[in-house]
Amino acid sequence: MDRFQEMQVFAAVAQEQGFSAAARRLGMSAASVTRAVAALEKRIGTLLLTRTTRSVHLSEAGQRYLEDCRRILSEVQEAEDSAAGSHAHPRGQLTITAPVLFGELFITPLMVDYLTQFPEVSINGLLVDRVVSMVEEGIDVAVRIGELPDSNQHGIYVGEVRRVVCGSPGFLAVHGRPRHPQDLAQAPVIATSSIGQLRTWPFLEAGEPLSVRPEPRLVVTANQAAITAACLGLGFTRVLSYQVASKVAAGELEIILADFELPPLPIHVVYQGGRKAAARIRSFVDFAVKVLREHPDLQG
């Protein structure tokens, strides 16, 4: 087995997090996959994967090597495509990640339109409310909401969203409209226990931080459930502006305490490879950036 084949096998094992799953994907025997990775590690002289009885994970050296493998394999594919005269026609598989609700509202329609335009591309969409490691999980493109940490990844700004508190008009008519964040401390509140949600709700007052710790009447694991409960008049909830934009436009919810909001959160489309990224990655990023920048619900 040559080095390129070993790289392909290693990349498949890393993405599938297992030898058997990688073997099925590659149409090889599990024993052949295991031997290929072992030969690769022996030649390099370091452990690339840590094995347990249940899973396989990248070592620190393996993470660095995987990133190089993806770049090299992508460049080989691009060279072959260019030589064949198909450089302008993206093909192959893309793996894309985004937060669940953002993915349902914006990325899924975008993926459908992209696949219609580029029939030789297939997409694996990973919609999860957690920050996914692009290297470890084989992600080509990610949508990130919030400030980006320093990294070698390339991020393109496409918009911003606000952190808003809202309630239904019927609820506001009965309970009144809060004038200050502290009014929420004793108000009926719907909270979520999803990743990234805090028990305290931060605000700004005259440029200074202010925190309120409401006592929720209902705690749910999904933002959409909290939004539904708020529309039904149970209480106030705190979500991102894009998540309730359609409800606000329809008059089902009203935003309160806008003068006390934190600064908006930026949205970036993040990808790996820069100028050397595969044609399918570059074309999807260009497609996504154009669509998301034009969407009014993502402009603060």
N, C-alpha and C positions, 0 to 999 in steps of 0.2 A: 504493500500500500504506500503510495507516494505521500509527500507532505501535504499537498492540497487536500487529498482525501482524508488524511488524519485530522486536519483542521476542520473539515466539514463534520466529521464524526464527533470531535470534541465539542464543537459549537452546538450540535444537536443534543448531546448529553447534557450540556450546561442549560440549554433552553428547556428541555423536558424534565430536568432534574432526576434523571434515572437512565440506566443502561437499557432496560427492556423497552421503555417508551421510545427512546432514541432509535433502537433497533427496528421497531415497528415502523417508525417514520421513514427510516432510510431503506427499508426492505432488506435488512441484514439480520444475521443471527446475533443474539445477545453476546455470545462468546466472541464473535468477531469484533463487535464494538468494544468489549472489555479489553481484548488484546490490542486493538488499535490505540486506545487511550494509554494503556500500560506502556506500549512501545514509545509513544510520544513523550510521556513523563520520563522514561529511561533515557531517551536521547537528550532531552532538555536538561535533565538532572535535577528536577524539582517536582514537588507534588502540586498538581493543578486542581485536583478534586479531593474533597474529604468525603469519605463514605461512611454511612451508618447502615444499620439493617433496614431502615425505612426510606432513606433519602440520600441524595448526593448534592453537595454544595461546593461552590467555588472557593478555593483558597485565595489568599491575597494575590499570589502570583498568577493564579488562574483567572482572576478578574482582569488583570492587566493583559494577559495573553489572549483572552476572549475578545477584548476590544480590538486588539491588533488583528486577530483572525477575521473578525467581521469586516474590518477595513480592507484587508488583503483580498478576501473572497469577493467582496463587493467590487473591488477594482478589477479583478479577473473577469467577473461577469460583465462589467462595463466595457472592458477591452474587447471581449468576444462580441457583445452587442454592437459596438462601434464598427468592428471589422465586418460584421454581417449586415451593416447598414440599417440596424434597428435601434440605434441609440435614441432616437426621438420617440420611441414607443415603449413606455414603462411596462415592465412585466415582472412576475414573481410575487412573493408574499410580503405583505406589510403587517407589522404588529404595532397597534396603536392603543394608547391608554388615555383615559380621561376620568374625572369624577363621575359617579353614577348618573346623577340628575342632569349634569351638564352634557354628559354623553348621550343621554336619551333625547334631550331637547335640541341640541345643536350638532353633535358629532355624528349621530346615526343618520340623519338626513344628508349630512355632508358626505359620509361614506357611500351612501347609496348613489348620490349624484356622481361621485368620483368613479365608482365601479362601472356605472353606466357609460361614462366617457372613456374609461380605460379597461376594456374587457379582458386584457391579459394579466391583470393584477387581481390578487385575492387579498382579503384583509382579515386579520384576527383582532377583534376589538376587545380590549380588557377594560371594562368599566367598573372601577372600584374606588371607594372613598379612602384611599391610602396613597402615600407617595411610593411609587413603584421604582425599584432600581432598574434603570434602563439597561445596564450592562448585564446584571445577573439574570434578568427575566427576558432578555432579548427584545427589548422595546426599540422600535425605530423612531416613533414620533410620540410625544406626550403633550397633553394640554395641562399646564400648571397654573393654578390660581394662587397668587401670593408672590412674595419676593423670591427670586431665584438665588440659591446659594452659589458661591463661586464654584465653577466646575469647567470642564472642557467641553461641555455641551453647548450647543448654539440655540439661543432663545430669541424668538421674534415677538415683539409686543403686538398684541392684536386688540386690546381693549382693557376695560376695568369694570369692576362691580363693587357695589356698596354693601355694607353690613347693616341691614335695616330691621326695625321692629315694626310689626304690623298687626292689625286686628280687623275684624269685619265691621261694616257700618252698623249693623244691628247690635253688636257687642258694645261698640263705642257709644251708641245711643243710650244704653242701659247703664254702663259703668263710667262713662265720661272719657274725655281725652286727656291723658297724662301731659302735664306741662314740664315735668322734670324727670330724669331717669329714676330718681329715688321713689317716685310714685309707683314704680313697678314692683317694689319690694313686697307690697301687700296685695298686688293685683293677681287675678287668675292668669297663669302662664302655662304655655305648652313648651316643653324643652325636648331636645334630642340628645341621645347618648351616643351618636355616631362619632367616628374618629375626628378629632380636631375641634369638637364642641367643648366649651368650658362651662363649668357650673356658674361662674360669675360672668356677667355681661359687661364688657368694658365700653366706656364712652369717653368723650372729651367735653370739658366745660371750660370755656375761655382759654383753650389751648392746654389745659392741665388734665391729666388722666383721672377718670372717675369710674369706679366699679360698683356694680349693683349685684347682689346675690338674691335673685328671686326664689321663691319656694314653688316649684311647679305643681300644678294639679295633675298634669299628665306628662309622662316621659315616654317617648317613642324612639325607635332605633333608626328611623328614616326621616329625612327632611320633608318628603312628600306627605307623609302621614301627619306631621306637625302642621303643614300648610292646610291640609284638608280639615283638620280639627279647628284651626283658626277660622277658616271660611264658614264652618258650621256654628261659630259663635262661642266656642269654649273659652277663649282667652287670647292673650298676646303671644306671638312667637317671634323669634329672631333668626333670620335666614339671610341668604345673599340675594341681592336685588333681582338678578336674572331669574331666580327660582320662583318669584312671585310676580314677575312683570306682566304676565297675561292676566293674572287675577286682579292686579291693580288696574289694568286697562279696562277690565270688564266691570269694575266697581264692586268686586267681591271682597276685596281687602283694601285698607288704607294704611299708608305709612305714617308713623308717628315719630316724634322726637328727632326729626331730620337734622336739626341744628346741633345735636349732640353726637352725631355719627363720627366714627373713626375715619381716617383717610381711606379712599377707595383701594381695593386690592387689584394689582395688575394681573392680566392674563397673558401668558406667553405660549406659543407653540414651540416646543423644544425638540431638537433632533440631533442625531449623531452623524459625524462624518464631514460636516462643513461642505466645502466645495467638492470634496471627493465622495460625497454621499451618492448612493445609487440613484438612477433616474427616477425610479418609482418613489423614493423618499423625497427627492427634490420636487417632483411634480405634485405630490400630495401636500407637501408643506406650502407650496405656492398656491394651490387650490384652497387649502384651509385658511390661510392668512387672508386671502381676498374675501372669502365668504364671511369670516368672523369679523373682520374690520368693518364690513358694511352692515352688520346687524345692529339695530338701534338699542337692543336690550343689553348690549355689552359695551356701551360707551358711557358708563357712569350714571 
